[in-house]
Amino acid sequence: MRDNVKSGALTEVTFYILLSLYSPKHGYAVMQFIEEKTGGRLSLGAGTLYGALNSMLEKGWIELFGDSEGRKKEYLITVKGKEIAEKELIRLRELVGIASGIVGGTL
């Protein structure tokens, strides 16, 4: 996962994972959320997803939710993770604003 925390730039996959975890989800539900929200444009494999989840757990962006001793662990975004997602949203809005001004389109 190549997220540039200093500049605030997240990979698209990381951002979608964080967004998906505003409500508790297990890994497969995260994959379904991302595929649904992107119209199938992004489809994560289990290795990619669980590698990203483990990295985000280590960074404190997400945490295990509830009784996660069972087979299906559920994850939830933390306050720190929400701060990261909000900064990314601000960065993306700025990017779209600049691009719209240059390209001439309006969103």
Buried (B, 14 or more C-beta within 10 A) or exposed (E): BEBEEEEBBBBEBBBBBBBBBEEBBBBEBBBBBBBEEEEEEEEBEEEBBBEBBEBBBEBEBBBBBEEBEEEEBBBBBBEBBBEBBEBBEEBBEEEEEEEEEEEEEEE
